[in-house]
Amino acid sequence: QGNHSTIIELEAENAPEPSNDLIVTMKNSSQYVTLEWTAWSNGGLKTTHTVQYMTGDGTWADGPQKTMQADENRIHYTVTFQLPDKVTYNIRIRATNGIEPAVISNMVSVKVEDAKTMYGTLALTGETFNNDLLNLQSPPAVQLSNRVVTELNKMFEDILGYEEST
């Protein structure tokens, strides 16, 4: 006759952990921004993650919300929304699950502004001018045009706010 035992460990419900890795991945002159972040432990309870933004006046306003179910952890969120004005904002994520205190993510800053012109020089090495380039429909002109667009797109992708420039 042997003994049989089972050990069950229970964790108490608690406040969520702060979201982290909050970044701005896109902004445009129509005042839309895209944010990404990771929500960690929710404390064992359904948790609401609220985007909050603030301008220089010091008042936080609530933006979109994402809800994390009690059995979820380490969820990666992406949200796109429109900010009300073309100014500089501080943005954070506030996580609440009914157990105080609410927790706050890292803060990011984003400047929403009118479209701008980017000045500079694009050097294309290995290209030689010839008269075929005068006809914009010619294969060499089309090929060169495509190369210019490809190189500009590479530049625009690296500069926040210019991602979809044309």
C-alpha positions as CSV (number, residue, x, y, z in Angstrom):
1,Q,0.0,0.0,0.0
2,G,1.6,3.2,-1.2
3,N,0.9,6.8,-0.9
4,H,-0.3,9.0,-3.7
5,S,-0.2,12.8,-3.5
6,T,-0.9,15.7,-5.8
7,I,0.5,19.1,-5.3
8,I,-1.5,22.0,-6.7
9,E,0.0,25.5,-6.6
10,L,-2.3,28.4,-6.8
11,E,-1.2,31.9,-7.7
12,A,-3.0,34.8,-6.3
13,E,-4.6,37.2,-8.7
14,N,-2.6,40.5,-8.8
15,A,-2.2,43.7,-10.8
16,P,-0.9,43.2,-14.4
17,E,2.7,43.8,-15.3
18,P,3.4,46.9,-17.4
19,S,3.3,46.6,-21.2
20,N,6.7,47.1,-22.7
21,D,8.5,47.7,-26.0
22,L,6.0,50.4,-27.0
23,I,7.1,51.9,-30.3
24,V,5.7,54.1,-33.0
25,T,6.0,52.2,-36.3
26,M,4.1,54.7,-38.6
27,K,2.8,58.2,-38.7
28,N,1.4,60.4,-41.4
29,S,0.3,63.9,-42.1
30,S,-3.4,62.8,-41.7
31,Q,-2.6,62.4,-38.0
32,Y,-2.7,58.6,-38.0
33,V,-0.1,56.7,-35.9
34,T,0.5,53.0,-35.6
35,L,1.8,51.7,-32.3
36,E,3.1,48.3,-31.3
37,W,3.7,46.9,-27.8
38,T,3.9,43.6,-25.9
39,A,1.5,43.0,-23.0
40,W,3.1,40.7,-20.4
41,S,1.4,39.0,-17.4
42,N,-2.2,40.1,-16.8
43,G,-2.2,39.0,-13.2
44,G,-4.6,36.1,-13.9
45,L,-7.5,38.5,-14.8
46,K,-9.1,40.0,-17.9
47,T,-7.0,43.1,-18.6
48,T,-7.7,46.3,-20.5
49,H,-4.8,48.0,-22.3
50,T,-5.7,51.6,-23.0
51,V,-3.6,53.9,-25.3
52,Q,-3.2,57.2,-23.6
53,Y,-1.8,60.4,-25.2
54,M,-0.9,63.8,-23.8
55,T,0.2,67.1,-25.3
56,G,2.0,69.9,-23.5
57,D,-1.0,70.7,-21.3
58,G,-0.3,67.7,-19.1
59,T,-3.7,66.0,-19.4
60,W,-3.8,62.3,-20.5
61,A,-6.6,61.4,-23.0
62,D,-7.7,57.9,-23.7
63,G,-7.4,56.4,-27.1
64,P,-8.2,52.9,-28.4
65,Q,-8.3,49.9,-26.1
66,K,-7.3,46.2,-26.4
67,T,-8.6,43.5,-24.1
68,M,-6.4,40.6,-22.9
69,Q,-8.3,37.5,-21.6
70,A,-7.4,36.0,-18.2
71,D,-5.7,33.0,-19.8
72,E,-3.5,35.0,-22.2
73,N,0.0,36.3,-21.6
74,R,2.8,38.0,-23.7
75,I,0.4,39.2,-26.4
76,H,1.8,41.5,-29.1
77,Y,-0.6,44.3,-30.1
78,T,-0.7,46.7,-33.1
79,V,-3.1,49.6,-33.2
80,T,-3.6,52.4,-35.7
81,F,-5.6,55.5,-34.7
82,Q,-6.0,59.2,-35.5
83,L,-4.8,61.8,-33.1
84,P,-6.8,65.1,-32.9
85,D,-4.1,67.7,-33.8
86,K,-0.8,68.2,-35.5
87,V,1.4,68.6,-32.4
88,T,3.9,66.6,-30.4
89,Y,2.4,63.8,-28.2
90,N,3.6,61.6,-25.4
91,I,2.0,58.2,-25.7
92,R,1.8,55.3,-23.2
93,I,-0.2,52.2,-22.5
94,R,-2.2,51.9,-19.2
95,A,-3.1,48.4,-18.1
96,T,-5.9,47.7,-15.7
97,N,-7.5,44.5,-14.4
98,G,-9.5,45.7,-11.4
99,I,-6.6,45.3,-8.9
100,E,-5.0,48.7,-8.2
101,P,-2.7,50.3,-9.0
102,A,-3.0,50.4,-12.8
103,V,0.4,50.0,-14.5
104,I,2.0,52.2,-17.1
105,S,4.2,51.2,-20.0
106,N,7.3,53.0,-21.3
107,M,6.4,56.3,-22.9
108,V,7.2,57.4,-26.5
109,S,7.0,60.7,-28.2
110,V,5.7,61.4,-31.7
111,K,5.4,64.7,-33.6
112,V,2.4,64.7,-36.0
113,E,3.0,67.3,-38.7
114,D,2.2,68.3,-42.2
115,A,3.9,66.5,-45.1
116,K,7.4,67.8,-45.7
117,T,9.7,67.8,-48.7
118,M,12.9,65.8,-48.3
119,Y,15.9,67.4,-49.9
120,G,19.0,65.6,-50.9
121,T,21.0,63.9,-53.5
122,L,20.6,60.3,-54.7
123,A,23.8,59.0,-56.2
124,L,23.3,56.2,-58.7
125,T,26.6,54.5,-59.5
126,G,27.2,52.5,-62.6
127,E,24.7,54.5,-64.7
128,T,25.8,56.2,-67.9
129,F,23.7,58.7,-69.8
130,N,22.8,57.9,-73.3
131,N,20.2,59.2,-75.8
132,D,17.8,56.3,-75.1
133,L,17.1,57.9,-71.7
134,L,15.5,60.9,-73.5
135,N,12.6,58.6,-74.5
136,L,10.9,57.8,-71.1
137,Q,9.2,54.7,-72.6
138,S,12.4,53.1,-73.7
139,P,13.6,50.0,-71.8
140,P,16.7,51.8,-70.4
141,A,14.7,54.8,-69.2
142,V,12.1,52.5,-67.6
143,Q,14.8,50.4,-65.9
144,L,16.6,53.5,-64.6
145,S,13.3,54.9,-63.3
146,N,12.5,51.7,-61.5
147,R,15.9,51.8,-59.9
148,V,15.4,55.4,-58.7
149,V,12.0,54.4,-57.2
150,T,13.5,51.4,-55.4
151,E,16.4,53.4,-54.0
152,L,14.0,56.2,-52.8
153,N,11.7,53.7,-51.2
154,K,14.7,52.3,-49.2
155,M,15.4,55.8,-47.9
156,F,11.7,56.5,-47.1
157,E,11.2,53.3,-45.1
158,D,13.9,54.3,-42.7
159,I,12.5,57.7,-41.8
160,L,9.4,57.8,-39.7
161,G,6.7,59.8,-41.4
162,Y,8.0,59.2,-44.9
163,E,7.1,55.5,-45.2
164,E,4.5,56.0,-47.8
165,S,5.9,59.0,-49.6
166,T,5.7,59.1,-53.4
